[in-house]
Amino acid sequence: MGRHDNRLSMKMRRRKSQKKLKARLKRKSAEKRAVKAPAATAKTRASKKAAPKE
């Protein structure tokens, strides 16, 4: 790498890709939780509503 070379070093490429990977994983897990949460609450609400009727 020369004096005025502004290309990313291998270390910085690795760090950037790791950051992107972690962000992607975090986003996917958050989406999964968002999908799971309403379904779970809907089931608990339904069971609570069904219990007093019986």
TIZASE-323668 format. One line per 8 residues: number of its first residue (from 1); their letters; for each residue x, y, z of N, C-alpha, C, O, CB. Coordinates in steps of 0.05 Angstrom, whole numbers, padded with zeros to 5 digits, m for minus. Each point is the difference from the previous one (the first is absolute). Glycine has a CB too. Example, Ala and Ser with C-alpha at 12.3 -4.5 7.8 and 13.67 -1.06 7.14 Angstrom:
2
1) AS) 00264:m00114:00156:m00018:00024:00000:00018:00024:00000:00021:00000:00013:m00059:m00023:00012 ~ 00031:00044:m00039:00016:00024:00001:m00015:00022:00014:00010:00022:00004:00014:m00035:m00047
This chain:
54
1) MGRHDNRL) 00017:m00023:00000:m00017:00023:00000:00018:00025:00000:00018:00003:00017:m00055:m00028:00008 ~ 00032:00042:m00044:00017:00024:m00003:m00009:00022:00018:m00018:m00002:00016:00026:m00010:m00063 ~ 00007:00034:00045:m00005:00023:00018:m00027:00012:m00003:m00014:00007:00019:00063:00002:m00021 ~ m00058:m00006:m00023:m00026:00013:m00005:m00021:m00021:m00008:m00020:00006:m00014:00043:00036:00000 ~ m00019:m00067:00022:m00018:m00021:m00008:m00023:m00001:00020:00004:m00006:00024:00033:m00021:m00045 ~ m00062:00033:00012:m00022:00001:00019:m00018:m00025:m00002:m00022:00000:00010:00023:00050:m00013 ~ 00009:m00070:m00010:m00016:m00025:m00001:m00001:m00012:00028:00018:00005:00017:m00005:m00013:m00065 ~ m00033:m00007:00053:m00003:m00012:00027:00021:m00023:00003:00005:m00016:m00018:m00054:00028:00019
9) SMKMRRRK) 00060:m00014:00023:00018:m00021:00006:m00017:m00026:00005:m00024:00002:00003:00059:00030:00017 ~ m00022:m00054:m00020:m00013:m00025:00005:m00014:00000:00027:m00023:m00010:00003:00057:m00014:m00031 ~ m00021:00036:00048:m00011:00002:00027:m00026:00016:m00001:m00020:m00008:00013:00066:00005:00007 ~ m00046:00026:m00033:m00024:00016:m00001:m00023:m00013:m00016:m00023:00002:00007:00052:00038:m00003 ~ m00022:m00055:m00025:m00020:m00015:m00015:m00013:m00020:00018:m00025:m00003:00000:00050:00010:m00043 ~ m00008:m00021:00058:m00011:m00021:00019:m00018:00013:00020:m00021:m00011:00006:00063:m00016:m00012 ~ m00034:00049:00017:m00016:00014:00021:m00027:00009:m00011:m00020:m00003:00012:00062:00017:00011 ~ m00041:m00003:m00048:m00025:00010:m00012:m00019:m00023:m00006:m00024:00002:00006:00049:00036:m00026
17) SQKKLKAR) m00014:m00060:00009:m00017:m00022:m00006:m00012:m00013:00025:m00023:m00009:00000:00050:00001:m00042 ~ m00011:00007:00063:m00009:m00011:00026:m00023:00017:00011:m00020:m00010:00010:00066:m00009:m00001 ~ m00043:00045:m00012:m00020:00019:00010:m00026:m00004:m00016:m00022:00000:00012:00058:00033:00001 ~ m00034:m00036:m00039:m00024:m00004:m00017:m00013:m00027:00007:m00025:m00001:00002:00046:00029:m00038 ~ m00005:m00048:00040:m00011:m00026:00007:m00015:00001:00026:m00022:m00011:00002:00060:m00011:m00026 ~ m00026:00034:00044:m00014:00002:00027:m00025:00016:m00002:m00020:m00007:00013:00064:00003:00009 ~ m00044:00025:m00038:m00024:00017:m00003:m00022:m00016:m00014:m00023:00002:00007:00052:00039:m00010 ~ m00021:m00057:m00017:m00019:m00017:m00014:m00013:m00020:00018:m00024:m00004:00000:00050:00011:m00043
25) LKRKSAEK) m00009:m00021:00059:m00010:m00020:00019:m00019:00013:00021:m00021:m00012:00006:00063:m00014:m00013 ~ m00034:00049:00017:m00016:00014:00019:m00028:00007:m00011:m00020:m00003:00013:00062:00021:00008 ~ m00042:m00008:m00046:m00024:00008:m00013:m00018:m00024:m00004:m00025:00001:00004:00048:00037:m00027 ~ m00011:m00060:00014:m00016:m00024:m00005:m00013:m00011:00026:m00023:m00009:00000:00053:m00002:m00039 ~ m00014:00011:00061:m00011:m00010:00025:m00022:00018:00010:m00019:m00009:00012:00064:m00011:m00001 ~ m00042:00047:m00015:m00021:00018:00008:m00025:m00004:m00016:m00022:00001:00011:00057:00033:00001 ~ m00032:m00040:m00038:m00024:m00006:m00016:m00014:m00026:00009:m00024:m00001:00001:00046:00024:m00040 ~ m00006:m00043:00046:m00012:m00025:00010:m00015:00005:00025:m00022:m00010:00004:00059:m00016:m00025
33) RAVKAPAA) m00025:00042:00040:m00014:00006:00025:m00026:00015:m00005:m00020:m00005:00013:00064:00006:00010 ~ m00043:00018:m00042:m00024:00016:m00007:m00022:m00018:m00011:m00024:00004:00006:00053:00036:m00015 ~ m00022:m00060:m00006:m00019:m00019:m00012:m00011:m00018:00022:m00024:m00006:00001:00047:00008:m00046 ~ m00005:m00012:00062:m00009:m00019:00021:m00017:00014:00021:m00020:m00012:00009:00062:m00013:m00016 ~ m00035:00049:00016:m00014:00013:00022:m00030:00003:m00004:m00015:m00008:00017:00058:00032:m00009 ~ m00052:m00012:m00030:m00029:00003:m00004:m00015:m00027:00000:m00022:m00002:00011:00031:00044:m00036 ~ 00003:m00062:00013:m00013:m00027:m00001:m00002:m00011:00028:m00021:m00011:00007:00040:00003:m00053 ~ 00001:00011:00062:00000:m00011:00027:m00020:00015:00017:m00015:m00012:00015:00063:m00001:m00019
41) TAKTRASK) m00049:00039:00002:m00020:00016:00015:m00028:m00006:m00008:m00019:m00001:00016:00053:00037:m00010 ~ m00038:m00041:m00032:m00027:m00006:m00010:m00009:m00027:00011:m00023:m00003:00008:00032:00029:m00050 ~ 00009:m00045:00044:m00007:m00026:00011:m00007:00002:00029:m00020:m00012:00009:00050:m00010:m00042 ~ m00014:00037:00048:m00006:00003:00029:m00026:00014:00004:m00015:m00007:00018:00064:00007:m00007 ~ m00054:00021:m00026:m00025:00015:00002:m00023:m00018:m00006:m00021:00000:00014:00044:00043:m00027 ~ m00021:m00059:m00008:m00022:m00018:m00008:m00005:m00020:00022:m00024:m00006:00006:00036:00012:m00054 ~ 00009:m00017:00059:m00004:m00020:00021:m00013:00013:00025:m00017:m00013:00013:00057:m00014:m00030 ~ m00033:00051:00023:m00011:00013:00024:m00030:00007:m00005:m00016:m00003:00018:00062:00022:m00007
49) KAAPKE) m00052:m00011:m00036:m00028:00006:m00006:m00017:m00026:00000:m00023:00001:00009:00038:00039:m00036 ~ m00003:m00062:00017:m00014:m00025:m00002:m00005:m00012:00028:m00021:m00012:00004:00041:00004:m00049 ~ m00002:00012:00064:m00002:m00012:00026:m00025:00010:00016:m00014:m00017:00010:00064:00013:m00010 ~ m00056:00030:00001:m00023:00009:00016:m00027:m00009:m00012:m00019:m00005:00014:00046:00043:00000 ~ m00028:m00041:m00041:m00025:m00009:m00013:m00008:m00028:00008:m00023:m00007:00002:00034:00038:m00040 ~ 00009:m00048:00042:m00006:m00029:00005:m00008:m00005:00028:m00006:m00023:00007:00038:00012:m00040
